Amino acid sequence: MALRKRRFCDAKEPLLPCKTYAFGMQNNRFCKVLMVRFLDNRCCCEKYLQYCCVFLLIE
């Protein structure tokens, strides 16, 4: 009886469409790591470009 009821239960929807309900926290951590890496790389590039612009203006 319990198995029959479970089969017809509605599954809960995930908060975001790209995440599955069971692995939401793991995917969330993975996404945060990717965002931090991307932002860190972007920040390094911006600092490098600012340094190059200052160097070119001095010459």
N, CA, C and O atoms as a Tripos MOL2 file, in Angstrom:
@<TRIPOS>MOLECULE
protein
  236   235    59     0     0
PROTEIN
NO_CHARGES

@<TRIPOS>ATOM
      1 N           0.8200   -1.1950    0.0000 N.3       1 MET1
      2 CA          0.0000    0.0000    0.0000 C.3       1 MET1
      3 C           0.8690    1.2670    0.0000 C.2       1 MET1
      4 O           0.6070    2.2130   -0.7430 O.2       1 MET1
      5 N           1.8980    1.2670    0.8390 N.am      2 ALA2
      6 CA          2.7660    2.4460    0.9090 C.3       2 ALA2
      7 C           3.5120    2.6540   -0.4030 C.2       2 ALA2
      8 O           3.7330    3.7910   -0.8210 O.2       2 ALA2
      9 N           3.9000    1.5590   -1.0550 N.am      3 LEU3
     10 CA          4.6130    1.6900   -2.3230 C.3       3 LEU3
     11 C           3.7140    2.2690   -3.4060 C.2       3 LEU3
     12 O           4.1600    3.0660   -4.2310 O.2       3 LEU3
     13 N           2.4540    1.8700   -3.4020 N.am      4 ARG4
     14 CA          1.5310    2.4100   -4.3970 C.3       4 ARG4
     15 C           1.3190    3.9080   -4.1970 C.2       4 ARG4
     16 O           1.2340    4.6590   -5.1690 O.2       4 ARG4
     17 N           1.2360    4.3380   -2.9580 N.am      5 LYS5
     18 CA          1.0380    5.7630   -2.6940 C.3       5 LYS5
     19 C           2.2650    6.5590   -3.1340 C.2       5 LYS5
     20 O           2.1290    7.6450   -3.6960 O.2       5 LYS5
     21 N           3.4450    6.0320   -2.8850 N.am      6 ARG6
     22 CA          4.6650    6.7460   -3.2630 C.3       6 ARG6
     23 C           4.7850    6.9140   -4.7690 C.2       6 ARG6
     24 O           5.2860    7.9300   -5.2520 O.2       6 ARG6
     25 N           4.3290    5.9280   -5.4960 N.am      7 ARG7
     26 CA          4.4820    5.9750   -6.9390 C.3       7 ARG7
     27 C           3.7110    7.1440   -7.5540 C.2       7 ARG7
     28 O           4.1220    7.6840   -8.5810 O.2       7 ARG7
     29 N           2.6090    7.5300   -6.9380 N.am      8 PHE8
     30 CA          1.7760    8.5790   -7.5090 C.3       8 PHE8
     31 C           1.9460    9.9290   -6.8200 C.2       8 PHE8
     32 O           1.1960   10.8630   -7.1010 O.2       8 PHE8
     33 N           2.9110   10.0410   -5.9330 N.am      9 CYS9
     34 CA          3.1520   11.3300   -5.2810 C.3       9 CYS9
     35 C           3.7890   12.2950   -6.2730 C.2       9 CYS9
     36 O           4.5670   11.8960   -7.1390 O.2       9 CYS9
     37 N           3.4490   13.5570   -6.1310 N.am     10 ASP10
     38 CA          4.0690   14.5820   -6.9730 C.3      10 ASP10
     39 C           5.4480   14.9040   -6.4270 C.2      10 ASP10
     40 O           5.6190   15.1110   -5.2250 O.2      10 ASP10
     41 N           6.4120   14.9450   -7.3040 N.am     11 ALA11
     42 CA          7.7730   15.2970   -6.8890 C.3      11 ALA11
     43 C           7.8420   16.8010   -6.6630 C.2      11 ALA11
     44 O           7.1780   17.5730   -7.3540 O.2      11 ALA11
     45 N           8.6420   17.2030   -5.7000 N.am     12 LYS12
     46 CA          8.8230   18.6300   -5.4440 C.3      12 LYS12
     47 C           9.6690   19.2320   -6.5590 C.2      12 LYS12
     48 O          10.5950   18.6030   -7.0710 O.2      12 LYS12
     49 N           9.3340   20.4420   -6.9140 N.am     13 GLU13
     50 CA         10.0710   21.1430   -7.9590 C.3      13 GLU13
     51 C          11.3550   21.7300   -7.3780 C.2      13 GLU13
     52 O          11.3450   22.2220   -6.2490 O.2      13 GLU13
     53 N          12.4490   21.6890   -8.1180 N.am     14 PRO14
     54 CA         13.6740   22.3530   -7.6470 C.3      14 PRO14
     55 C          13.5030   23.8700   -7.7000 C.2      14 PRO14
     56 O          12.6450   24.3810   -8.4200 O.2      14 PRO14
     57 N          14.3170   24.5760   -6.9400 N.am     15 LEU15
     58 CA         14.2180   26.0340   -6.9120 C.3      15 LEU15
     59 C          14.6160   26.6510   -8.2430 C.2      15 LEU15
     60 O          13.9930   27.6090   -8.7010 O.2      15 LEU15
     61 N          15.6470   26.1050   -8.8600 N.am     16 LEU16
     62 CA         16.0860   26.5890  -10.1640 C.3      16 LEU16
     63 C          15.9760   25.4560  -11.1690 C.2      16 LEU16
     64 O          16.2130   24.3010  -10.8140 O.2      16 LEU16
     65 N          15.6260   25.7510  -12.4100 N.am     17 PRO17
     66 CA         15.4190   24.6730  -13.3830 C.3      17 PRO17
     67 C          16.6700   23.8710  -13.7110 C.2      17 PRO17
     68 O          16.5580   22.7220  -14.1380 O.2      17 PRO17
     69 N          17.8610   24.4400  -13.5250 N.am     18 CYS18
     70 CA         19.0820   23.7140  -13.8860 C.3      18 CYS18
     71 C          19.5320   22.7640  -12.7820 C.2      18 CYS18
     72 O          20.4360   21.9570  -12.9980 O.2      18 CYS18
     73 N          18.9250   22.8440  -11.6150 N.am     19 LYS19
     74 CA         19.3650   22.0190  -10.4940 C.3      19 LYS19
     75 C          18.3720   20.8840  -10.2460 C.2      19 LYS19
     76 O          17.1670   21.0510  -10.4360 O.2      19 LYS19
     77 N          18.8790   19.7500   -9.8270 N.am     20 THR20
     78 CA         18.0020   18.6710   -9.4220 C.3      20 THR20
     79 C          17.7610   18.7980   -7.9290 C.2      20 THR20
     80 O          18.5770   19.3750   -7.2110 O.2      20 THR20
     81 N          16.6560   18.2680   -7.4650 N.am     21 TYR21
     82 CA         16.2750   18.4500   -6.0660 C.3      21 TYR21
     83 C          17.2590   17.7710   -5.1280 C.2      21 TYR21
     84 O          17.6050   18.3350   -4.0900 O.2      21 TYR21
     85 N          17.7160   16.5700   -5.4690 N.am     22 ALA22
     86 CA         18.5800   15.8090   -4.5560 C.3      22 ALA22
     87 C          19.9870   16.3910   -4.4850 C.2      22 ALA22
     88 O          20.6340   16.3220   -3.4400 O.2      22 ALA22
     89 N          20.4560   16.9500   -5.5640 N.am     23 PHE23
     90 CA         21.8400   17.4170   -5.6120 C.3      23 PHE23
     91 C          21.9340   18.9410   -5.6520 C.2      23 PHE23
     92 O          22.9260   19.4880   -6.1330 O.2      23 PHE23
     93 N          20.9180   19.6200   -5.1550 N.am     24 GLY24
     94 CA         20.9060   21.0790   -5.1980 C.3      24 GLY24
     95 C          22.0670   21.7040   -4.4730 C.2      24 GLY24
     96 O          22.6850   22.6340   -4.9920 O.2      24 GLY24
     97 N          22.3850   21.2260   -3.2890 N.am     25 MET25
     98 CA         23.4700   21.8250   -2.5160 C.3      25 MET25
     99 C          24.8240   21.5790   -3.1770 C.2      25 MET25
    100 O          25.6680   22.4750   -3.2110 O.2      25 MET25
    101 N          25.0370   20.3750   -3.7000 N.am     26 GLN26
    102 CA         26.3120   20.0760   -4.3430 C.3      26 GLN26
    103 C          26.4890   20.9290   -5.5930 C.2      26 GLN26
    104 O          27.5720   21.4650   -5.8270 O.2      26 GLN26
    105 N          25.4400   21.0590   -6.3940 N.am     27 ASN27
    106 CA         25.5250   21.8890   -7.5950 C.3      27 ASN27
    107 C          25.7230   23.3500   -7.2220 C.2      27 ASN27
    108 O          26.4350   24.0830   -7.9070 O.2      27 ASN27
    109 N          25.0890   23.7660   -6.1310 N.am     28 ASN28
    110 CA         25.2130   25.1480   -5.6990 C.3      28 ASN28
    111 C          26.6610   25.4540   -5.3330 C.2      28 ASN28
    112 O          27.1840   26.5040   -5.7050 O.2      28 ASN28
    113 N          27.3140   24.5460   -4.6060 N.am     29 ARG29
    114 CA         28.7170   24.7500   -4.2510 C.3      29 ARG29
    115 C          29.5880   24.7940   -5.4970 C.2      29 ARG29
    116 O          30.4960   25.6190   -5.5940 O.2      29 ARG29
    117 N          29.3170   23.9140   -6.4460 N.am     30 PHE30
    118 CA         30.0920   23.8640   -7.6830 C.3      30 PHE30
    119 C          29.9310   25.1620   -8.4720 C.2      30 PHE30
    120 O          30.9060   25.6920   -9.0040 O.2      30 PHE30
    121 N          28.7030   25.6720   -8.5490 N.am     31 CYS31
    122 CA         28.4560   26.9300   -9.2630 C.3      31 CYS31
    123 C          29.1750   28.0880   -8.5870 C.2      31 CYS31
    124 O          29.7120   28.9650   -9.2630 O.2      31 CYS31
    125 N          29.1880   28.0950   -7.2550 N.am     32 LYS32
    126 CA         29.8690   29.1680   -6.5360 C.3      32 LYS32
    127 C          31.3660   29.1330   -6.8180 C.2      32 LYS32
    128 O          31.9870   30.1810   -6.9950 O.2      32 LYS32
    129 N          31.9460   27.9450   -6.8610 N.am     33 VAL33
    130 CA         33.3800   27.8270   -7.1540 C.3      33 VAL33
    131 C          33.6680   28.3410   -8.5580 C.2      33 VAL33
    132 O          34.6500   29.0530   -8.7680 O.2      33 VAL33
    133 N          32.8280   27.9910   -9.5110 N.am     34 LEU34
    134 CA         33.0340   28.4620  -10.8800 C.3      34 LEU34
    135 C          32.9130   29.9770  -10.9660 C.2      34 LEU34
    136 O          33.6960   30.6220  -11.6630 O.2      34 LEU34
    137 N          31.9330   30.5540  -10.2580 N.am     35 MET35
    138 CA         31.7670   32.0090  -10.2900 C.3      35 MET35
    139 C          32.9590   32.7110   -9.6550 C.2      35 MET35
    140 O          33.4260   33.7280  -10.1690 O.2      35 MET35
    141 N          33.4520   32.1780   -8.5430 N.am     36 VAL36
    142 CA         34.6000   32.7950   -7.8760 C.3      36 VAL36
    143 C          35.8250   32.7270   -8.7760 C.2      36 VAL36
    144 O          36.5790   33.6950   -8.8730 O.2      36 VAL36
    145 N          36.0280   31.5950   -9.4320 N.am     37 ARG37
    146 CA         37.1600   31.4750  -10.3600 C.3      37 ARG37
    147 C          37.0460   32.4770  -11.4970 C.2      37 ARG37
    148 O          38.0150   33.1500  -11.8480 O.2      37 ARG37
    149 N          35.8510   32.5690  -12.0660 N.am     38 PHE38
    150 CA         35.6350   33.4900  -13.1870 C.3      38 PHE38
    151 C          35.8820   34.9300  -12.7550 C.2      38 PHE38
    152 O          36.5620   35.6800  -13.4550 O.2      38 PHE38
    153 N          35.3320   35.3210  -11.6030 N.am     39 LEU39
    154 CA         35.4990   36.6940  -11.1310 C.3      39 LEU39
    155 C          36.9520   36.9830  -10.7740 C.2      39 LEU39
    156 O          37.4410   38.0890  -11.0040 O.2      39 LEU39
    157 N          37.6380   36.0020  -10.2180 N.am     40 ASP40
    158 CA         39.0430   36.1940   -9.8680 C.3      40 ASP40
    159 C          39.8850   36.3890  -11.1250 C.2      40 ASP40
    160 O          40.7460   37.2680  -11.1720 O.2      40 ASP40
    161 N          39.6340   35.5680  -12.1400 N.am     41 ASN41
    162 CA         40.3610   35.7130  -13.4090 C.3      41 ASN41
    163 C          40.0670   37.0600  -14.0550 C.2      41 ASN41
    164 O          40.9580   37.7000  -14.6140 O.2      41 ASN41
    165 N          38.8220   37.4810  -13.9750 N.am     42 ARG42
    166 CA         38.4370   38.7620  -14.5630 C.3      42 ARG42
    167 C          39.1240   39.9140  -13.8310 C.2      42 ARG42
    168 O          39.6040   40.8610  -14.4540 O.2      42 ARG42
    169 N          39.1650   39.8180  -12.5110 N.am     43 CYS43
    170 CA         39.8070   40.8600  -11.7100 C.3      43 CYS43
    171 C          41.2950   40.9450  -12.0480 C.2      43 CYS43
    172 O          41.8410   42.0400  -12.1810 O.2      43 CYS43
    173 N          41.9440   39.7980  -12.1860 N.am     44 CYS44
    174 CA         43.3700   39.7830  -12.5480 C.3      44 CYS44
    175 C          43.5880   40.4160  -13.9150 C.2      44 CYS44
    176 O          44.5400   41.1730  -14.1050 O.2      44 CYS44
    177 N          42.7200   40.1150  -14.8600 N.am     45 CYS45
    178 CA         42.8490   40.6910  -16.2030 C.3      45 CYS45
    179 C          42.6620   42.2020  -16.1610 C.2      45 CYS45
    180 O          43.3940   42.9390  -16.8230 O.2      45 CYS45
    181 N          41.6760   42.6680  -15.3780 N.am     46 GLU46
    182 CA         41.4410   44.1070  -15.2950 C.3      46 GLU46
    183 C          42.6350   44.8160  -14.6720 C.2      46 GLU46
    184 O          43.0260   45.8930  -15.1220 O.2      46 GLU46
    185 N          43.2160   44.2140  -13.6360 N.am     47 LYS47
    186 CA         44.3890   44.8240  -13.0110 C.3      47 LYS47
    187 C          45.5490   44.8830  -13.9970 C.2      47 LYS47
    188 O          46.2720   45.8780  -14.0540 O.2      47 LYS47
    189 N          45.7260   43.8170  -14.7720 N.am     48 TYR48
    190 CA         46.8010   43.7790  -15.7660 C.3      48 TYR48
    191 C          46.5810   44.8430  -16.8390 C.2      48 TYR48
    192 O          47.5200   45.5340  -17.2350 O.2      48 TYR48
    193 N          45.3370   44.9730  -17.3100 N.am     49 LEU49
    194 CA         45.0430   45.9620  -18.3440 C.3      49 LEU49
    195 C          45.2290   47.3840  -17.8250 C.2      49 LEU49
    196 O          45.7310   48.2490  -18.5420 O.2      49 LEU49
    197 N          44.8270   47.6250  -16.5830 N.am     50 GLN50
    198 CA         45.0310   48.9550  -16.0040 C.3      50 GLN50
    199 C          46.5240   49.2690  -15.9090 C.2      50 GLN50
    200 O          46.9500   50.3860  -16.1990 O.2      50 GLN50
    201 N          47.3030   48.2840  -15.5050 N.am     51 TYR51
    202 CA         48.7580   48.4670  -15.4100 C.3      51 TYR51
    203 C          49.3480   48.7730  -16.7850 C.2      51 TYR51
    204 O          50.2020   49.6500  -16.9160 O.2      51 TYR51
    205 N          48.8970   48.0530  -17.8020 N.am     52 CYS52
    206 CA         49.4090   48.2760  -19.1620 C.3      52 CYS52
    207 C          49.0250   49.6590  -19.6670 C.2      52 CYS52
    208 O          49.8360   50.3310  -20.3040 O.2      52 CYS52
    209 N          47.8030   50.0910  -19.3920 N.am     53 CYS53
    210 CA         47.3660   51.4170  -19.8420 C.3      53 CYS53
    211 C          48.2000   52.5100  -19.1900 C.2      53 CYS53
    212 O          48.6030   53.4640  -19.8550 O.2      53 CYS53
    213 N          48.4590   52.3800  -17.9090 N.am     54 VAL54
    214 CA         49.2750   53.3700  -17.2090 C.3      54 VAL54
    215 C          50.6860   53.3680  -17.7780 C.2      54 VAL54
    216 O          51.2840   54.4270  -17.9690 O.2      54 VAL54
    217 N          51.2100   52.1990  -18.0440 N.am     55 PHE55
    218 CA         52.5640   52.0870  -18.5970 C.3      55 PHE55
    219 C          52.6430   52.7200  -19.9850 C.2      55 PHE55
    220 O          53.6240   53.3920  -20.3050 O.2      55 PHE55
    221 N          51.6140   52.5080  -20.8110 N.am     56 LEU56
    222 CA         51.6110   53.0780  -22.1570 C.3      56 LEU56
    223 C          51.4430   54.5940  -22.1220 C.2      56 LEU56
    224 O          52.0030   55.2970  -22.9630 O.2      56 LEU56
    225 N          50.6830   55.1010  -21.1630 N.am     57 LEU57
    226 CA         50.4890   56.5470  -21.0670 C.3      57 LEU57
    227 C          51.7600   57.2570  -20.6200 C.2      57 LEU57
    228 O          51.9990   58.4050  -20.9950 O.2      57 LEU57
    229 N          52.5690   56.5800  -19.8240 N.am     58 ILE58
    230 CA         53.8070   57.1780  -19.3350 C.3      58 ILE58
    231 C          54.8060   57.3390  -20.4770 C.2      58 ILE58
    232 O          55.5450   58.3220  -20.5330 O.2      58 ILE58
    233 N          54.8220   56.3690  -21.3850 N.am     59 GLU59
    234 CA         55.7890   56.4210  -22.4970 C.3      59 GLU59
    235 C          55.4580   57.4460  -23.4820 C.2      59 GLU59
    236 O          56.1760   57.6080  -24.4690 O.2      59 GLU59
@<TRIPOS>BOND
     1     1     2 1
     2     2     3 1
     3     3     4 2
     4     3     5 am
     5     5     6 1
     6     6     7 1
     7     7     8 2
     8     7     9 am
     9     9    10 1
    10    10    11 1
    11    11    12 2
    12    11    13 am
    13    13    14 1
    14    14    15 1
    15    15    16 2
    16    15    17 am
    17    17    18 1
    18    18    19 1
    19    19    20 2
    20    19    21 am
    21    21    22 1
    22    22    23 1
    23    23    24 2
    24    23    25 am
    25    25    26 1
    26    26    27 1
    27    27    28 2
    28    27    29 am
    29    29    30 1
    30    30    31 1
    31    31    32 2
    32    31    33 am
    33    33    34 1
    34    34    35 1
    35    35    36 2
    36    35    37 am
    37    37    38 1
    38    38    39 1
    39    39    40 2
    40    39    41 am
    41    41    42 1
    42    42    43 1
    43    43    44 2
    44    43    45 am
    45    45    46 1
    46    46    47 1
    47    47    48 2
    48    47    49 am
    49    49    50 1
    50    50    51 1
    51    51    52 2
    52    51    53 am
    53    53    54 1
    54    54    55 1
    55    55    56 2
    56    55    57 am
    57    57    58 1
    58    58    59 1
    59    59    60 2
    60    59    61 am
    61    61    62 1
    62    62    63 1
    63    63    64 2
    64    63    65 am
    65    65    66 1
    66    66    67 1
    67    67    68 2
    68    67    69 am
    69    69    70 1
    70    70    71 1
    71    71    72 2
    72    71    73 am
    73    73    74 1
    74    74    75 1
    75    75    76 2
    76    75    77 am
    77    77    78 1
    78    78    79 1
    79    79    80 2
    80    79    81 am
    81    81    82 1
    82    82    83 1
    83    83    84 2
    84    83    85 am
    85    85    86 1
    86    86    87 1
    87    87    88 2
    88    87    89 am
    89    89    90 1
    90    90    91 1
    91    91    92 2
    92    91    93 am
    93    93    94 1
    94    94    95 1
    95    95    96 2
    96    95    97 am
    97    97    98 1
    98    98    99 1
    99    99   100 2
   100    99   101 am
   101   101   102 1
   102   102   103 1
   103   103   104 2
   104   103   105 am
   105   105   106 1
   106   106   107 1
   107   107   108 2
   108   107   109 am
   109   109   110 1
   110   110   111 1
   111   111   112 2
   112   111   113 am
   113   113   114 1
   114   114   115 1
   115   115   116 2
   116   115   117 am
   117   117   118 1
   118   118   119 1
   119   119   120 2
   120   119   121 am
   121   121   122 1
   122   122   123 1
   123   123   124 2
   124   123   125 am
   125   125   126 1
   126   126   127 1
   127   127   128 2
   128   127   129 am
   129   129   130 1
   130   130   131 1
   131   131   132 2
   132   131   133 am
   133   133   134 1
   134   134   135 1
   135   135   136 2
   136   135   137 am
   137   137   138 1
   138   138   139 1
   139   139   140 2
   140   139   141 am
   141   141   142 1
   142   142   143 1
   143   143   144 2
   144   143   145 am
   145   145   146 1
   146   146   147 1
   147   147   148 2
   148   147   149 am
   149   149   150 1
   150   150   151 1
   151   151   152 2
   152   151   153 am
   153   153   154 1
   154   154   155 1
   155   155   156 2
   156   155   157 am
   157   157   158 1
   158   158   159 1
   159   159   160 2
   160   159   161 am
   161   161   162 1
   162   162   163 1
   163   163   164 2
   164   163   165 am
   165   165   166 1
   166   166   167 1
   167   167   168 2
   168   167   169 am
   169   169   170 1
   170   170   171 1
   171   171   172 2
   172   171   173 am
   173   173   174 1
   174   174   175 1
   175   175   176 2
   176   175   177 am
   177   177   178 1
   178   178   179 1
   179   179   180 2
   180   179   181 am
   181   181   182 1
   182   182   183 1
   183   183   184 2
   184   183   185 am
   185   185   186 1
   186   186   187 1
   187   187   188 2
   188   187   189 am
   189   189   190 1
   190   190   191 1
   191   191   192 2
   192   191   193 am
   193   193   194 1
   194   194   195 1
   195   195   196 2
   196   195   197 am
   197   197   198 1
   198   198   199 1
   199   199   200 2
   200   199   201 am
   201   201   202 1
   202   202   203 1
   203   203   204 2
   204   203   205 am
   205   205   206 1
   206   206   207 1
   207   207   208 2
   208   207   209 am
   209   209   210 1
   210   210   211 1
   211   211   212 2
   212   211   213 am
   213   213   214 1
   214   214   215 1
   215   215   216 2
   216   215   217 am
   217   217   218 1
   218   218   219 1
   219   219   220 2
   220   219   221 am
   221   221   222 1
   222   222   223 1
   223   223   224 2
   224   223   225 am
   225   225   226 1
   226   226   227 1
   227   227   228 2
   228   227   229 am
   229   229   230 1
   230   230   231 1
   231   231   232 2
   232   231   233 am
   233   233   234 1
   234   234   235 1
   235   235   236 2
@<TRIPOS>SUBSTRUCTURE
     1 MET1         2 RESIDUE 1 A MET
     2 ALA2         6 RESIDUE 1 A ALA
     3 LEU3        10 RESIDUE 1 A LEU
     4 ARG4        14 RESIDUE 1 A ARG
     5 LYS5        18 RESIDUE 1 A LYS
     6 ARG6        22 RESIDUE 1 A ARG
     7 ARG7        26 RESIDUE 1 A ARG
     8 PHE8        30 RESIDUE 1 A PHE
     9 CYS9        34 RESIDUE 1 A CYS
    10 ASP10       38 RESIDUE 1 A ASP
    11 ALA11       42 RESIDUE 1 A ALA
    12 LYS12       46 RESIDUE 1 A LYS
    13 GLU13       50 RESIDUE 1 A GLU
    14 PRO14       54 RESIDUE 1 A PRO
    15 LEU15       58 RESIDUE 1 A LEU
    16 LEU16       62 RESIDUE 1 A LEU
    17 PRO17       66 RESIDUE 1 A PRO
    18 CYS18       70 RESIDUE 1 A CYS
    19 LYS19       74 RESIDUE 1 A LYS
    20 THR20       78 RESIDUE 1 A THR
    21 TYR21       82 RESIDUE 1 A TYR
    22 ALA22       86 RESIDUE 1 A ALA
    23 PHE23       90 RESIDUE 1 A PHE
    24 GLY24       94 RESIDUE 1 A GLY
    25 MET25       98 RESIDUE 1 A MET
    26 GLN26      102 RESIDUE 1 A GLN
    27 ASN27      106 RESIDUE 1 A ASN
    28 ASN28      110 RESIDUE 1 A ASN
    29 ARG29      114 RESIDUE 1 A ARG
    30 PHE30      118 RESIDUE 1 A PHE
    31 CYS31      122 RESIDUE 1 A CYS
    32 LYS32      126 RESIDUE 1 A LYS
    33 VAL33      130 RESIDUE 1 A VAL
    34 LEU34      134 RESIDUE 1 A LEU
    35 MET35      138 RESIDUE 1 A MET
    36 VAL36      142 RESIDUE 1 A VAL
    37 ARG37      146 RESIDUE 1 A ARG
    38 PHE38      150 RESIDUE 1 A PHE
    39 LEU39      154 RESIDUE 1 A LEU
    40 ASP40      158 RESIDUE 1 A ASP
    41 ASN41      162 RESIDUE 1 A ASN
    42 ARG42      166 RESIDUE 1 A ARG
    43 CYS43      170 RESIDUE 1 A CYS
    44 CYS44      174 RESIDUE 1 A CYS
    45 CYS45      178 RESIDUE 1 A CYS
    46 GLU46      182 RESIDUE 1 A GLU
    47 LYS47      186 RESIDUE 1 A LYS
    48 TYR48      190 RESIDUE 1 A TYR
    49 LEU49      194 RESIDUE 1 A LEU
    50 GLN50      198 RESIDUE 1 A GLN
    51 TYR51      202 RESIDUE 1 A TYR
    52 CYS52      206 RESIDUE 1 A CYS
    53 CYS53      210 RESIDUE 1 A CYS
    54 VAL54      214 RESIDUE 1 A VAL
    55 PHE55      218 RESIDUE 1 A PHE
    56 LEU56      222 RESIDUE 1 A LEU
    57 LEU57      226 RESIDUE 1 A LEU
    58 ILE58      230 RESIDUE 1 A ILE
    59 GLU59      234 RESIDUE 1 A GLU
